[in-house]
Amino acid sequence: MSESASRFSRRSFLPHSSSSTSSAGGGGGKDKEREKEKEKEKEEAYVPDAKDLIKQYTLQHAESGLASDYVKRKNVIRVRMMGEQFLLQAKDVAAVVDWIEGIQMGTNVALDLDERPMPRGPIFPRRRRRRPRTVDAANPSSTAAAAAES
């Protein structure tokens, strides 16, 4: 196999392949180092010990939403659970929406099946069946048109 064939192999075009050995670009060494550093940071992520745990909170009956009255910081989420209130700051509006949706999804499934409220049906009106048009005896033009169609 020639050098050019291995240079354009399938692996070199896959951006997230951790097993790629060659790079098509000239500055591939720096990219590899950055990828390795990112992977190392993920592996070294902080995981607290069980002895460091102070209190656990459940999402049962939790409330979450945008803390619009909190003006000190932007993108703040208010979460109330187990009688306590927490303020969480996200980096942008998209993260705020994702966090609120995620917390609300967790809240919806946190209760036992017997205790969960029944979901509401669709709020928008349902489509109704159309009845066949009947001939109106009071309007002679409609009866003549109906007779002509038959």
N, C-alpha and C positions, 0 to 999 in steps of 0.2 A: 504494500500500500504506500502510495506516495505521501509526501508531507502535506500537500494541498488537500488531499482527500481527508486526512485526519483532522486538518485544521477546520474544515467545514462539516464536521460530523454532527449528528443530531444533538449530542450533548452540549456542544458549544452554543447552540441556539436556545436552549432551555435556560431561562434566567434564574430559576430557583433550584437548579440541580446541584446538590451538594457534592456529587461525585465527579463533576467535570474536572478534567485535568488540563485542558488547554483552553486558551482564550483567543477569540478572533481579533480582538482589539489590542492596541499596543500597551495600554495601561491596565492590563488585567490583574497584575500583581496586587495593586492597591485595592481593587474591588474584592479580591479573594480575602485579603487581610480584614477588610471591613466586615465581610460576611462572617468570617471566623469570630471576630470580636462580638458581633451581634448574637451569634449562636452561643458564645461563652457567657454573655450577659443573661441570656434567657435561662441557661442552665444554672447560673448563680443567683437567680431571683430569690428574694428574701421569702422564706417560708417560716412563719412563727412557730415556736414550740407550743405544745399543748399546755405546758406550765405557765407560759406567758399570757394565756387567754384569760381575760378578766370577766367578760360576760358575753353570752350568746344572745342574739336577737332573732326572733321569728318574724316572718313576713305576714303571718296571720293577722288580719284586720289592720294592716299597714296602709298608710296614705302617703302618696308621693305626688309631687307636682312642682311647677316652676315657682321659685320664691321671688315673685315680682315685686314684693314690698321691700326686699332686701337690696338696698342701693349701694352698699359699700363695695360690692364686687359684681362682676358680670357672670352670666351663665351659672347661676346658683340653683340647686335643686333642694327642695325641702322634703325630708322624709320623716314621718311620724310613725313610730312603732313602739309598742309596749310602754306607752305613756311618756316616751322621750322623743325629742326632736333633734334631727341632725341636718346640718347644712353641708352639701357636697358641691364643690366647684368643678365644672367640666371645662375643657379647653376651648370648645366652640359650641355653636348652637346645635349642630348635628349630633355631637356627643351628648348634649342635654336631652335631646329627643330620644336617642338610643337608651340612655340610662333610665329615663322616666318610663318608657315602654317596657324595658326589661324588668324594672321593679314592679310595675303593675302586672305584668305577666306572671311574675313569681307570686305576687299577692293573690292573683286569681286562682292559682293552683295550690296554694299553701293550706287552705282549709280542707277538712275531710269532705268526702263526696256527700255525706248526709247533711253537712252544715252549709254547703255552698248554695247560694241563691240560684234559682233557675235563670238561665240566660234569657234576655228579652228577645223577642222576634224582631224582624226588620222594622225600622221606624217608618220607612217610606211606604206609601199605600200600595196594596197589591193590585195587580192587573185584574180587571174584571172581564168576564166573558161578555161578548157582544151578543145581544139577542137579535134574532132575525127581524128585519123591519116588517111591521104590519101595515096593511093598507088602511089609511085613515078615511072613514066614511064621510067625515065632515068636509074633507077637501076633495072635490070632484076631479081636479086636475091630477092628483096623485093616483086616483083609481083608474083614470084613463091611461096614464103612463104605465101602470102596473098591468093593465089588460093588454096593452100594445106589446109589452115585453114577453108575455106568455105565448 
